[in-house]
Amino acid sequence: MTFKEAEKRVEELSKLLNKLDIKYREGTPDISDQEYDDLMNELILLEKNHTSLLKVTSPSQRVGGEPSKNFENVAHNLPMLSLSNTYDKEDLIDFNDRIKKDLTIDEVEYVCELKYDGVALSLTYENGILVRAVTRGDGVKGDDITRNARTIKSIPLQILGDCPPILEVRGEVFMSKTSFEKNNIKISEENEIRRSKGNKEQPLLANPRNAAAGALKQLDPKKVSEKQLDMYAYQIASEDEKITSHFEGLEALKNWGFNIPDTFEVRSDIDEVWDYINQWSEKRKDLPLETDGVVIKVNKMELHNKLGNTAKSPRWAIAYKYKAEAAKTPLLSITYQVGRTGAITPVANLAPVQLAGTTVRRASLHNANEIERLDLHYEDIVYVEKGGEIIPKITGVDKLARKESAKKVEYISHCPSCNSELERKEGEAQHYCRNWECIPQIKGRIQHFVSRKAMNIDSLGGETIDQLIKIGLIKDAGDLYSLKPEDLNQLDRFGDKSISKLLAGIEESKNIPYEQVIFALGIRSVGSTISEKLAEAFTTIDALADASEEEIAELYDVGGTVAVEVKKFFNSELQLFFLEKLKNAGIKFELEKQDVKDTLDGKSFVCTGKFSIYSRNEMHAEIKKNGGSVKTSITKNVDYLVAGEKAGSKLKKATELGITILTEDDFAKMITNE
């Protein structure tokens, strides 16, 4: 075959296989699997013999290539937020009322979609070509699994028709019930061969969701291809001015060749949304994949922008979860876990029971109040649910089945690890171990310190931390920066390569931004969002340490509880000793200076009310970027009050003090010099 003939045949096969993939996605395949494989093998052979004909958009890329050594961790263009959950109609009504109130409108149109039980994925296309596929990860960063994604037939390698030059699509990767059964049949057949040879058997897949997640983590794309995964697209994450509603976005995705379920519907009010939820309560069980609820989204895109997001979830969407599946099983025992802050969490150990496709052996009991509420006795028969069909919990006890000899569960009084007496503050449900040297707390603090959102030392896992503590090489995270190669030679299964990788990761962590360092310190009640606010307000660690409780508490969205915990941290001699280690190691304890314009020239601002152009945090950022400062309360020293809708008492006080009042439009013109 000449090169020209090969080129023509490759083009023919590519077009044919792409059409067959679409037929497969639609559930109407034209040919048998064997005939499809024959065509694919012909294409692969031609591309192997004529390598210049191989393109990233070729259907052969779905078969996979050589295994990867690891996945690159990459940042999302926009955070992949999770949805707020609700379990009853009243919460939906509250959600609807809040939106109408925030937008000052009488009616809201929604799109209802079934919530599929799979793995979220972000796909990026450049000029219509798939260039990147990234898992949700922690919402900020995820794993680049592009090669694995290309093996999924329902993910277009090249988009049909016109689309934006840069397009980000989000969807749910899942394993259908049929594929799940086929995979388990295959494993069972392979296990028979293993048994005959005296080899260890491979466990069956527990449930479709875990199976899909496990498959995507495979380093060998060929193994991913064998699992027959699927994907439903559910959102265009990049901006497209032509698309004015979520419904239009779904229709556009369908036209571009994405797999879109035909179950989504537009509903004109919350009562119609509730009808949709009831309509699918039983019908969903007949679908070819697992579902666990309904996602409700405001339809108009302009309203998405006005409503914005919280740190964790969009304000324009909510997930309704169907009632969790329940089961009965005996309570065998209770163990107590110690967290990094010393919080004690009781865990129920149960006789194994099948629940929502998984084997449940343990359930959280939260605290002493929960044990008391349930009136738990050892050997009780308990009712277990999976909250949102994910987290197992005990919801009740079959008291008719209780033995007369059953002993009541009494909460422990001493730490299960170090035997220190537990402390429980008045009004709090949680018990705490206050021994700073309690081993599980040390491990928990170090694990938090090295986590992705903190110092991001991903080469330091739990087993390695255990060894470092046991040998006595570290007592806190500050000791990590004193580790030497000869220290790490003492660790099991730690060769030169592992040592170099860990030390390099520790060294790189010295460049982590100041706001992440604050989060890494593990101050109680201080999450990643609060850490950013503290870093912006107190630009060095010494400034934060010297700040008064009142100064911290007056920060927007921070409050008194956080202020108390921050001061407690910096008033502790143990913590100051820990901070000294980090300072000596060269950790960044100062906010990086950004290019600041002098447009606002040191003027001070208070922002109050509801805004339509900026979110509150965006407005604060613009003020600082342009040389101004943000205050949280009205005093005579404030230069401007930016007043949105429903400005309230601050507007009244500013007027009385003669402070200049700006509308949001006035502010926008001020920073753009219009």
N, C-alpha and C positions, 0 to 999 in steps of 0.2 A: 504493500500500500504506500503510495506517495504521500508526501507531507500535505499536499493540497487535499487529497482524498481523506486523510486522517483528520484534517482541520474541519472539513465538511461533516464527517461522521460524528466528531465530537460535538459540533454545534447541534446536529440532529438529535443525538442522544441526550444532550443537556436539556433541550426544549421538551423532549418527550418525557424524561424523568421528572422535570419540574411540573408538567401537567399531571403526571401520575401521582406526584406528591400531593397536589391540590385535591385530586379525587380521593386519595387516602384520607386526607383531613376531613373531607365531607362525608366520609363513611361509605363511599360508592366506588371502590377500586375496580378498575377495568380488567386487570390481569391478576394472575396468581402471584404469591410471594416468590416462587421459584423463577417465574418469567421476569419479574422485577429484578431479582438478584442477577440473572443472566445479563440483562441490559446494563446494570450497574458495573458488573465485572468487566464487560466489554469496554465501558468508558474508562475505568481505572487502568486497564491494560494500555489503552491508547495514550492516556496522559502520562503513563510511566515511560512509554517508548518515545513520546514527544513532549518532554517536560515544559517546553515553552507554551503548550496549549493549556496547561493547568492554571485555572483561575480560582480565586477565593470564593467565587459565586458558583463554582461547579457543584452539581449534586453529589459528586464523589466525596466532597468534604464532609458529608453527613456520615460517612463510614468511619471517620477518625483516622488519625495517623499515629506517630510514635508517642509513647507515654510522656507526660510532663514530669519534671522533677518536683515542681511545687507550683502553687498559684500565686501570682502577684497580687498584693493587696493595693487596691486603688480607691481614690476618693470619688464619691458620686458628685455629679454636677449639681444636683439638688438632693437634699437628704431624702432617703426613703423612709418616710414616717409611717408609724403604725396607726391603726384606727382606734378611737375610743369605742368601747363595747357597752352594749345595753342588753338587758334580758327581759324587759317588760314594756308595755305600751306607754306607761306614764313617763318613762325616760325619753321615749320618742317624742311625746307631746312637749316635754320640756325642751328638747333639742330644737323642735320646730318653733316653739315660742321664743327661744333665745335668738334664733336666726332672724325672725321677723322683727324682734325688738332691736337687735343690733343694726339691721338694715333699714329700719323704720318703713317696712312694707307690710301689706296685708296678706299677700299670697306668695307661696314659694313652690316652684315646680321641682320635682325630684326625679332622678333615675334610680330604679331599683335593679340590683344585680345579685345573683346568688354568690355567696362567699365560698370559694372553692378551697379545699384543704390541700394546699400544696406548698411550693417554695417560690417566694417572690424573686423576680429577675428583672434587671434593667438592660435594655438593648439599645445600642447607639448605632445609627446609620449615618454615613457620610455619602452624599450624592447617591442615595439609594442602596448602598452596599453595607452589609453588616460588618462593623469594625470592632465592636466590643460588646461583651455580655458580662454583667457583674451581678453577683448575688447581693441580697440585702445587707448581709453582715450585721454591723451594729447600727445601720441606718446612715452612718456618715461615710464609712468605708466598707468595701466588700471584696470578695475574691473575683479576679478576672478569670472566667471559665469559658472564654469565647470558643475555644476548640471543642469543648463539650457541647456547648449550645448549638454549634453547627450540625451536630448529629441528630438533632430533634427536628423531625420532618415538618412540624407545624410552625417552625420559626423560619420565615423567609430569609434566604441568603441575599436576595436582591428584591427590592420592592417593585411591585407592578405599578406602572403609571407614574404621574408626577407627584413628588413629595418635597418637603422642605430640604434644603441642602444638609442641614443637621437635624436629625429627628431622634428623639429619645422615646422609646416605648417601654411601658412596664406591663408585666404579665405574671401569671401564676403557672409554674411548671408542675405537672402532676403525673401520676401513674394511674391510668384507668383501672377500673375493677377487673376488666378482662386481662390486661397486661399483668396486673398483680397476680392473678390466678395462674397465668401461663408461666410467669417467672418462678412461682413456687412449685409448679409441676416440674419444671426443668431442674430446680434444686433437688427435689425429691428423687428424681430419676438419677441425678448425679450422685446423690447420697447412697443409693443402692450399690453403685459401682464402688464408692469409697468403702462401704461396709464390707463388701466382698474382698477388698484388698487389705482390710484391717486399718484403714485410715480414718482420721477424725471427720465427722460429718459437719456440713455447713448448716448453720441455723436457717430456718425459713424466714422470709421477710415478715416483720411484725404487722405492718399496716402500709397502705399505699403512700401516705405522706412521708413517713420515715424512709421508705424505699426510694422515693424520688429524691429526697435530700441526700441520702447515701450515694445514690448513683451520680449525682452532680459533683460529688466530692472525689469521684474516681479520677486518678491521674492519667488513666488510659482511656482516650476517647472511644476506642473500639468497644470497651466494656459498657460505656454509657449508651452507645448505639444499640447494644443488645437488649437493654432494659426497656426499649420502646416507650420513651417518655413523650409527653405532649405538652403544649402550652396554650393557654387562653390569654390573649392580650386584653387589658382592661383600662389602659390610660395612656394618653399622649402627655409625657412629662415636659417636653420642650415647648416653647411658645410657637403658636401658629395663628396669626391674626385672622386667617380665613375661617377658623373654627370658633364659633361663638358659644357653643354648648357642649356639654359632655356627650350628649346623644350624637351630635354631629361628629365628635371625635371617634366614637365607636364605629359609626358608619364609614368614616374615612379609613380606619384601620382595616375594616372588612374589605373595602375596595382596594387597599394596598396589598392584600393577600394574606392578612393575619387571620388566625383562627379566633373567631368571636362567637361565643355561645348565643343561641337564639332565645335565651330566656330573659334578657333585659327588657325593661319597659319604663316608659315615662309615666309618672303619676302626678296628678295636679295638686294633691294635698296629703296631709299625714294620714287621714282616714283611708285613702286609696292605697297608701303605702302599707297600712296594716292589713288591708285586703290581700295585697300581694304576698305578704309574709304568711298569712293563713293559707293562701292558695298553694304555696310551695312546701308547707310544713310536712305533708306526707308524700306529695308528688316527687320531691327531691330524692327520695330513697330509690326511685326507679331510674335515676340518671346513671350514666356510665362511669361517673366518678363521685368521690366523696365530697359532700358539702356540709357546712356546719352553721350556716346563717345567711343573712341578707345584708348587702352593703347598700346604704342609702346615701346618695350624693346630690347636692344642689346642682341643678342642670346648667344654669347660666355661668359661663366662665368668668364674666366680669364680677359676679358675686363671689367667686372663689377668691379673687384678688382682694376684694373688700373685706372679706371675713378673715383671711390669712390663716396662720397656723399657730398652735402652741409649740413648745419645745419638742413635744412628743407626737402630736397628731394634728391633722387639718381640722379647722373649725367648721368646714363645709361638708363633712362626711361623718357617718357613724355606722357601726356594724351592729346589727341585731343578731344575737346568738340564740339558736333554738335550745330548748330545754335539754340539759345534758343527759346522756345515757347513765343509768344507775345500775348498781349490782349489790348483792349482799355477800358478806364474807366475814370470817372470824377475826377478831383482833388478837394477835399473838403476843405482842409486847410493845413497849414504847421506849425509844431512845431519844437522847437529847443532844442537839447539835449546838456548837459554840461558833457564833459569827465573828467577823473581824472587829466589831464594836463591843464584843462581849455579850451581845444579845443571845439568849437561849431560846432555841426553837424545838418544841417537842415533835417527834415524828412517829406516827403509828406504823408498826410493822404488821402486815396483813397476810393471811393465807392467799396465795396467788389466785387472781380472778380476772377473767377476760372482760375488758371494758373499752368500748369504742375502738376496737381493733388492736388493742395492746394488752399485755399482761401487767396488771397493777399489783405491786407488792408493798408499796409504801404510800402514805398520805400525810400531808402536813396537818398539824393540830394547832398551829399558830402560837398559842400562849395558854397560860393557866386558866384564863377566863373561858376559853373555848372548851377545855376539858371539863370545867365545872358546868358549863351550859349543857353539854352533852350528857352529863352525869355518867361518865365512862367508868366501866368496870373491866378488869382483865377477863379475857375469854368472851366478851360480849360479841354478839352478831351485829355488825355495823352496816349501815347503808353508805355506799361509796359512789360519788359522782366525779366526773371530770369537769371541773369548772371551765365553761367554754369549750368543753371536750378536749382540754389540754392538761390542766393541773388537777390531779386527784385530790379529793377532799372528803372527809366524813361529814355527812349531813344529818345523821340520826342513828338511833340504836333500836334494835328490836328487843324491847324490854320483856316481852312475853317469853322470849327464848333464853333469858338470863338465868344462869344457874344460881341456886340459893347460896352456894359456897363462894360465889364470885366476889373478889376483893375490889373495893373502890380504888381508882387511880388517884394517888396522892402526888402532887407536884413536888419535884426535888427541891431541897433547900441549899445544896452545895453544887459547885461546878463539877460536871462529869469528867472533866479533864484534869484540873489542878486541885479540886476539892475546896476551893475558896468558897466562903459563904456568899450566896447570891443576894443581890440587892434589887428591890422593887420600889420605885418611887411612888408616892401617893398619887392616884389618878392615872397611872400608867398601867398598861396590861402586861408589858414585857418585863421579864427578869433579866438581870445582867450580872456577869462575872466582871469584877473590877480589877482583877489581877492582870497588870500590863504584861507580865511575862508568861501568861497562859499560852501554851504552844499553839492551839488552833487559832487564837487571836493573832499571834505573830504571823502565822502562815497566811491568814486571811488578809491582814494589812499589806503584806508583801505582794500577794496575788493582786490585790486592788492596785497597788502602786505600779506594777509592771503591766497592767491591762492596757488594751488598745486605746481607750479614751484617755488614759493617764500617761505613763511614761513609754508605753508601747514597746516593751522589751519582749517581743513575741517568742524569742528563743528560750525563755525561762518558764518552764511548765511546773505544774504542781509537784510531780515526783522529784524534780531537781531541787525545788524549794525545800521539800521534806528532808532530802539528804543534806543540804547546806545547813539546815537548822539542827539536825541530829548530830552532825559532826562538830557543830559549834562554830562554824565559819561566819554565820550571820545571826544577829539578834533582832535586827530591824532592817528596813530597806536601805538605810544609809550605809550599811556594811557592804552592800553590793559593789560600791565604788572603790572598795579596798581589796577586792578579790584579785588574785594573781594566778597565772597559769599553774604554778606548783600547788596552789590550794585546790584548784579544780581537778587536778590529777587524782585526788582522793575519791572522786565520785565514780560510782559504778557506770559502766557503759558510756564513758565520756572520753573520747579520743581527742587528738589534736584538733581535728576539724570542728568538733562540737565546742571545744574550749575557745577556739578563735572566734566562732560565730557568736557565742554568748558574750565574750568580752567586747566584741565589736558592737553588739546590740546595746550593752551597758554604756559604752562610750558615746554612741549615737544619741542616747536618751538625754545627754547633756544639752542637746539643742532643742529639746521640746519646749514649746512656748510657755510662758509664765502662767497663763490661765489654766493650762493642762496640769502644770505642776501643782497649783493650788488644789485642783481636783484630786491629784495623786496623793496628797497628804492624808486623805481619808478623814477629814473633819466631819463629824456627825452632822447630818442634815444638809451638807453642802454637795450638791450634784454638779454636773458639768455646766448647766446654765447659770447657776448661782456663782460658780467659780469665775465665769466670764464677767459677770457683773462686779464681783469683788476686785478682779484684776483691773477693770476699767476705772473703778473709783479710787483704788489704792494701788498705784502703779509699781510699787516695790513691796517686797515681803515685809520690810521693816515698817513701812507705812501702814500695812494691814495689821501688823502686830501692835502698833501704837494706837490704832484707831479705837475710839471709845465704842461702847455698846450702842450708844445712841446714834453715832455716826453710821454705824453698820446697819442698824435697824431702819434708818430712814431711806435707805436705797430702795428704788422701785422694785417690787416683787421679792424683796428679801425678808424683812420682818424681824420681830423680836426673838423668835425661837432660834433662828440661824445665828443671830448676833450673840446670844448666850453661848452657843456651842463654839463659835469662833474665838470668843474671849477665853473660854475654858481651855481651848487648845493652846493658845499662846501664853496662858498663865501657868502651864504645866512645865516643870523643870525637865521632865523626861522628853517632852516634845521639843523644848528648846535645845536640848542635847542632840536630838535627832536632826533638827534643822541645821545645827552647826556642822554636822557631818555632810549634809547636802551642800551647804555653802562651800565648805572646803573642797568638795568634789567638783565644783564649778557649775552646779545646776543653775539654770536661768531663773533668777528671782526678781526680774524686772521686766515690765511690759516693753516690748519692742516699740521704739518710736516710729510713728508713721509720718508721712509727709502731711503736714498740717497747713492749711491755707489760713490767711489772716482776715478772711471775709467778715467774720464775726468779732475779731479783735478783742478777745477776752471777755466778751459780754456774757452775762449769765441768763439762763432760760429756765422756766418751769413750763412743762407741757401737761395739759389736762383736757379731759373730754375725749370724745371719739373722733378719729380722723379717717379720711377716705383715701388720701394719697399715700401717706406713710403709716406704718405701724408705729407704736410708741418707741420701740427699740430702734427702728430705722431713723426716726426723728432725732433720738439721742445721739446716734452714730454720726448723723449729718452735722449736728451742732459741734461735736468734738472735732470732727474732721476739718471743720471750717474755723477752728480756733476759739470756739465758745466753750462754756461749761454748763453742766446740767445740775439743777437743784431740784429737790423734791418738795420743798415747802415754800410758801410765800413769805418773804421778809422785805424790809425796805431796801435791802441790798440787791434784790433781783432786778435785772434790767427789762426783761420781756416775759410776758405770759403768752404762750401759744395756746389759744382756746379753740377746742373742737366743739362738737355738739354735746350738749348736756354738761357744760363745764362746771357748774355747781358752785360751791362755796369759795373755791380758789379764785374764780373770776370776780366774785363779789369783793373779796379781800384785796385783790390786785387793783380793782377800780378805786377802792377807798384809799389805797396807798399811792395812787397816781402812777402806777406802773403801766408802761406801754403795752397795750393788748394787740396781739397779732392773730389774724385768721390763718388757717393752714395755707391758703393761697399767698398771703402776705409773706409767710415764712419761706415758701418755695421761691418767691421772687427775690427775697433777701439773699438767699444762698447762691442764687444764679446771677446776682447782680443785674436783675432786670428793672 
